[in-house]
Amino acid sequence: MEHNNYKHTALNGSQLALTTTFFKNILSGNSPEYFPELVGKKGALFSNITLTKFIEEEVSHDAFDLSIEEHRSIRTFSSGEQKKALLKHLLKSNPDFLIVDNPFDALDVESVANLKEQLTKLSDEMPIIQVFKRRDDLLPFISYAMYIENNKVIFNDTIEAFITMFETGDPFKLNGNIPAPIEEYQIDSNELVKFENVNVSYDNRKIITDINWIIKRGEFWQLKGPNGSGKTTMLTMINGDNPKAFGESIYLFGRKKGTGENVWQIKKQIGYFTPSMMELFKGRHSALSMIVSGLVDSIGLYKKASELQLHKAEEWLKLIGLDEKKNRVFIDLSQVERRLILIARAMIKHPPLLILDEPSTGLDDYSTSMLSVLINKMAKESSTAILYVSHRTEPDLKPEKIFQLTPGEDGSVGSVL
């Protein structure tokens, strides 16, 4: 529906970059071909791009523009609080219209509902252009749509016609079975991770309370919980980076944490992927060398790989349908191709535990379904335990068990669903 005759438009963001001239012209009120009603008007960009700039300004110049009223750093805010502070700040400049760029990325269910309600109210006051990738994220008041086809921007009269085009298409298929590891890990315990009445506090504030949880070999878990519930805290306690783990009853791979093992011994038994890792890989490494590097725990490949290592990496590339791109430069591949490669890189050794932290953030529906197909297959065909962390319930993902963190006054408690 339309509000006050404002034209609210959705743009499929899967093939759009907000740094292009197309978006710069819209924001500056200079896009008569597509938005004649906004010519000469001033727009504001509600995006993680804008948020990152404010965070960088805070770090570099002590500019606390988003959090001056709170007397604390914007970096200490939860994702939902950061988005709320950004929107409030942008609206102070009285823009004529707003571009919202994938506004619900990294937000929990409650924060998504609150932001949707706020944007719906705002739609009565100004035109809103929504850049989105996930169909479920479409705002309810959107009535028009745009998309890109053959490098041309095409306008649709109605959102209904656009939605029918935005189906995920044919299911993603993998080629063959999960490649076997070159060597098997030898672990005495069937229990890979064990929390016994674990408590964590920061600055006298309880984060998690009396957490009891066991992850066994070959199990497929999803860790869920709203922003600030302690998911990241628990991951860092497992992954070896959090000193709060010491003194608590945490057992990793059959050994109590703090009894002589070092961080690197733990990390060697854990495969890990999160989208922020992609920023680490800036070199001109090939797709093949990126997967091989998972066998030597390096960023890229800096020594000659053996024939066996190269063959194993090629098997993984064939599995995910990228064997013909093995010599392509990794950073030149599509976003989902790079994520498939990095997940294969994390899994090539068949580590006892694989942690996937919000792997679908920023992807569209079809790309997310591609990841889900690969993750389900790895869970089914290997003895690696998989821990998948996400706010979202992905329709194609099939975890066996869910560990839910529920916040309370005395920190989050955990329960198995």
C-alpha positions in Angstrom: 0.0 0.0 0.0 1.1 3.6 -0.5 1.2 6.3 2.2 0.5 9.9 1.5 1.2 9.3 -2.2 4.8 8.4 -1.5 6.4 5.9 -3.9 8.1 3.3 -1.8 10.5 1.2 -4.0 12.4 -2.1 -3.5 15.7 -2.8 -5.3 17.1 -6.3 -5.6 20.5 -5.8 -4.0 22.1 -9.0 -5.2 23.8 -7.4 -8.2 23.9 -3.8 -6.9 26.8 -2.0 -5.2 25.9 1.1 -3.1 29.2 2.7 -4.2 28.1 2.9 -7.9 27.2 6.1 -9.7 23.6 4.9 -9.9 23.2 5.1 -6.1 25.2 8.3 -5.7 22.9 10.0 -8.2 19.8 8.8 -6.3 21.2 10.1 -3.0 22.1 13.5 -4.4 18.7 13.9 -6.1 20.0 13.5 -9.6 18.3 10.4 -11.0 15.5 11.8 -13.2 15.3 8.6 -15.3 14.3 6.4 -12.4 13.2 8.8 -9.6 12.0 12.0 -11.1 10.0 12.8 -8.0 13.3 12.9 -6.0 15.2 15.3 -8.3 16.7 18.1 -6.3 15.9 16.4 -3.0 18.3 15.2 -0.3 18.5 11.6 0.7 20.1 9.7 3.6 21.7 6.3 3.5 20.7 3.9 6.3 23.4 1.2 5.8 26.2 -0.7 7.4 28.4 1.3 5.1 27.3 4.5 6.9 27.6 2.8 10.3 31.1 1.7 9.6 32.1 5.2 8.7 30.8 6.5 12.0 32.7 3.8 13.8 35.9 4.6 12.0 35.5 8.3 12.8 35.0 7.4 16.5 38.2 5.3 16.5 40.3 7.8 14.6 39.0 11.1 15.8 37.0 10.4 19.0 33.9 11.6 17.2 31.0 10.0 19.2 28.3 11.4 16.9 26.0 8.3 17.2 26.4 7.7 21.0 27.1 11.1 22.5 23.8 11.0 24.6 24.8 7.6 26.0 28.3 8.6 27.0 29.8 5.4 25.7 31.3 4.1 22.5 29.0 3.0 19.6 31.1 -0.1 19.4 29.7 -1.3 22.8 26.1 -1.2 21.4 24.4 -4.3 20.2 23.7 -4.6 16.5 20.1 -3.5 17.1 21.1 -0.5 19.3 23.6 0.6 16.6 21.0 0.6 13.9 18.6 2.5 16.1 21.2 5.1 16.9 22.2 5.5 13.3 18.6 6.0 12.1 18.0 8.6 14.9 21.1 10.5 13.8 20.2 10.4 10.1 16.7 11.7 10.7 18.1 14.7 12.6 19.4 16.1 9.3 15.7 16.1 7.9 16.3 14.1 4.7 13.6 14.2 2.0 13.9 10.5 1.5 15.7 7.4 2.9 17.6 4.6 1.3 17.6 1.5 3.6 20.3 -1.0 2.7 19.6 -4.6 3.9 18.5 -3.1 7.2 17.9 -6.4 9.0 21.3 -8.1 8.6 22.7 -9.4 11.9 19.5 -8.4 13.8 17.6 -10.8 16.1 13.9 -11.4 15.7 12.8 -8.7 18.2 15.1 -6.1 16.7 13.8 -6.9 13.2 10.2 -6.4 14.4 11.0 -3.1 16.1 12.9 -1.7 13.1 10.1 -2.8 10.7 7.6 -1.0 12.9 9.8 2.2 13.0 10.3 2.2 9.2 6.6 1.6 8.6 5.8 4.7 10.6 8.4 6.6 8.8 6.9 5.6 5.4 4.0 8.0 6.2 6.5 10.9 6.3 8.9 10.3 3.3 9.6 8.0 0.4 11.7 5.0 1.3 13.9 3.0 -1.1 14.7 -0.5 0.2 17.8 -2.4 -1.0 17.3 -6.0 -0.1 18.4 -9.5 -0.8 16.1 -11.8 1.3 12.5 -12.0 0.3 11.3 -12.2 3.9 13.0 -8.8 4.5 10.7 -6.9 2.1 9.0 -4.1 4.0 5.2 -4.3 4.1 4.5 -0.9 2.6 6.7 -1.3 -0.6 4.6 -1.0 -3.7 7.1 -0.7 -6.6 10.3 -2.6 -7.5 13.4 -2.4 -9.6 15.9 -5.0 -10.6 19.0 -5.5 -12.9 18.9 -7.6 -16.0 21.8 -7.7 -18.4 23.5 -4.8 -16.6 20.3 -2.6 -17.1 18.1 -1.3 -14.4 14.5 -2.3 -15.1 11.5 -0.8 -13.4 8.4 -2.8 -12.4 5.0 -1.2 -11.9 4.0 -3.4 -9.0 5.8 -5.4 -6.3 3.7 -8.4 -7.0 5.2 -9.0 -10.4 8.7 -8.5 -9.0 8.2 -11.1 -6.2 7.2 -13.9 -8.7 10.5 -13.2 -10.5 12.5 -13.4 -7.3 12.0 -17.1 -6.6 15.2 -19.0 -5.9 15.1 -21.1 -9.1 16.4 -24.6 -9.5 17.9 -26.2 -6.3 21.7 -26.1 -6.0 23.3 -29.5 -6.6 26.6 -30.8 -5.4 28.8 -33.1 -7.5 29.5 -36.3 -5.7 30.3 -37.0 -2.1 32.3 -35.1 0.5 36.0 -35.8 -0.2 37.7 -38.0 2.5 40.4 -36.4 4.6 44.1 -37.0 3.9 44.6 -37.9 7.6 42.2 -38.8 10.4 42.2 -36.8 13.7 42.9 -39.0 16.7 40.7 -37.9 19.7 40.1 -40.0 22.7 36.8 -38.5 23.8 33.5 -38.6 22.0 32.6 -35.3 23.8 34.2 -32.5 21.8 32.8 -29.6 23.9 31.5 -29.7 27.4 30.2 -26.8 29.5 29.5 -27.6 33.2 27.7 -24.8 35.1 29.6 -22.1 33.2 29.2 -18.5 34.3 30.6 -15.4 32.7 30.4 -11.7 33.8 31.8 -8.5 32.4 32.0 -5.4 34.6 29.8 -7.1 37.2 27.2 -7.8 34.5 26.2 -11.4 34.1 26.4 -12.6 30.4 25.7 -16.3 30.8 24.5 -18.3 33.8 25.0 -21.9 34.7 25.4 -23.1 31.1 25.4 -26.9 30.6 26.0 -28.1 27.1 27.7 -31.1 25.4 28.6 -31.3 21.7 29.5 -34.8 20.6 31.4 -36.0 17.6 29.4 -35.8 14.4 26.5 -33.8 15.8 24.9 -30.9 13.9 24.0 -28.0 16.2 22.6 -24.5 15.8 23.4 -21.9 18.5 20.6 -19.3 18.7 19.8 -16.3 20.8 19.1 -12.6 20.5 21.7 -9.9 20.1 23.8 -9.6 23.3 22.7 -13.0 24.7 26.2 -14.4 24.9 26.7 -16.3 21.6 30.0 -14.6 20.8 31.2 -15.1 24.3 30.6 -18.8 24.1 32.2 -19.1 20.7 35.4 -17.4 21.9 35.5 -19.7 25.0 35.4 -22.7 22.6 37.8 -21.2 20.0 40.5 -20.4 22.5 40.4 -16.6 22.6 38.5 -15.7 25.8 40.4 -15.6 29.1 37.0 -15.9 30.9 37.1 -19.6 30.0 39.9 -20.2 32.5 38.6 -21.2 35.9 35.4 -22.4 34.5 34.5 -26.1 33.9 35.0 -26.2 30.1 36.3 -29.4 28.4 37.5 -29.3 24.8 38.3 -32.6 23.0 38.4 -34.5 26.3 40.6 -32.2 28.2 39.8 -29.5 30.7 40.6 -26.1 29.5 43.6 -24.5 31.3 45.4 -27.8 32.0 48.4 -27.2 29.8 47.0 -27.0 26.3 47.7 -23.9 24.2 45.4 -21.9 22.0 47.0 -23.2 18.8 46.5 -26.8 19.8 42.8 -26.1 20.2 42.5 -24.1 17.0 44.1 -27.0 15.0 41.2 -29.1 15.8 38.6 -26.5 14.9 37.5 -25.4 11.4 36.1 -21.9 11.4 34.3 -19.5 9.1 32.6 -16.2 9.5 32.0 -13.6 6.7 34.4 -11.1 8.2 37.2 -13.5 7.4 36.9 -12.5 3.7 38.5 -9.2 4.5 41.7 -11.1 5.5 42.2 -12.5 2.0 43.4 -9.6 -0.1 46.2 -11.3 -2.0 46.0 -12.6 -5.6 45.6 -16.2 -4.6 43.8 -18.7 -6.8 40.7 -20.5 -5.8 42.7 -23.8 -5.7 45.5 -22.4 -3.5 42.9 -21.0 -1.1 41.5 -24.4 -0.4 44.9 -26.1 -0.2 46.0 -23.5 2.4 43.4 -25.0 4.7 45.7 -28.0 5.0 48.5 -25.8 6.4 46.4 -23.2 8.3 47.8 -20.2 6.4 46.2 -17.3 4.6 46.9 -18.2 1.0 49.6 -20.7 0.0 53.2 -19.8 0.4 55.0 -23.1 -0.2 54.6 -25.7 -2.9 51.7 -28.1 -2.3 52.1 -31.8 -2.7 50.3 -33.7 -5.5 48.0 -35.3 -2.9 47.1 -31.9 -1.4 46.3 -30.4 -4.8 44.2 -33.4 -5.8 42.2 -33.1 -2.5 41.6 -29.4 -3.1 40.5 -30.1 -6.7 38.0 -32.7 -5.3 36.4 -30.0 -3.1 36.3 -27.6 -6.0 34.5 -30.2 -8.2 32.0 -30.9 -5.3 31.0 -27.2 -5.2 30.9 -26.8 -8.9 33.9 -24.5 -9.2 36.5 -26.9 -10.7 36.6 -24.8 -13.9 37.4 -21.7 -11.9 40.3 -23.3 -9.9 42.9 -20.9 -11.4 40.7 -17.8 -11.0 41.8 -15.2 -8.5 39.8 -15.8 -5.3 38.9 -12.1 -4.6 37.5 -11.8 -8.2 34.9 -14.5 -7.6 31.3 -13.8 -6.5 30.5 -13.5 -2.8 28.8 -16.9 -2.5 31.6 -18.6 -4.5 34.2 -17.2 -2.1 32.1 -18.4 0.9 31.8 -21.9 -0.5 35.5 -22.0 -1.0 36.3 -20.8 2.5 33.9 -23.3 4.0 35.6 -26.0 1.9 39.0 -24.6 3.1 37.8 -24.9 6.8 36.5 -28.5 6.2 39.3 -30.0 3.9 41.0 -31.5 7.0 37.7 -32.8 8.4 38.4 -31.1 11.8 36.6 -32.6 14.8 34.6 -29.4 15.1 33.5 -26.9 12.4 32.1 -23.5 13.6 30.1 -21.5 11.1 29.4 -18.1 12.5 26.5 -16.3 10.6 27.8 -17.6 7.3 24.7 -16.4 5.3 24.8 -12.7 6.4 24.5 -10.4 3.4 23.6 -13.2 0.9 20.4 -13.5 -1.1 17.9 -16.4 -0.7 19.4 -18.6 -3.5 23.0 -18.1 -2.3 21.9 -19.0 1.2 20.3 -22.1 0.0 23.6 -23.0 -1.7 25.4 -22.8 1.6 22.7 -24.8 3.3 23.0 -27.7 0.8 26.7 -27.9 1.4 26.4 -27.7 5.2 23.7 -30.4 5.3 25.9 -32.6 3.2 29.0 -32.1 5.3 26.9 -33.0 8.4 25.5 -36.1 6.8 28.7 -37.5 5.3 31.4 -36.7 7.8 32.2 -37.3 11.5 32.8 -33.6 12.0 30.6 -31.9 14.5 29.1 -28.7 13.1 28.1 -25.7 15.1 26.1 -23.2 13.1 25.4 -19.8 14.6 22.7 -17.5 13.3 19.6 -15.5 14.3 17.7 -16.7 11.3 16.0 -20.0 10.9 17.0 -21.0 7.4 14.3 -23.1 5.6 16.8 -25.4 3.9 19.1 -26.0 6.8 18.6 -29.2 8.9 20.4 -29.0 12.2 19.7 -32.0 14.5 19.7 -29.9 17.7 19.3 -26.3 18.8 21.0 -24.7 21.8 18.9 -21.6 22.7 20.3 -18.7 24.8 17.5 -16.8 26.5 18.5 -13.5 28.3 17.4 -12.8 31.8 18.2 -10.3 34.6 21.0 -12.6 35.8 22.4 -13.4 32.4 21.4 -15.8 29.6 20.3 -19.3 30.4 20.7 -22.1 27.9 18.3 -24.8 26.8 18.3 -27.6 24.2 15.3 -27.4 21.8 
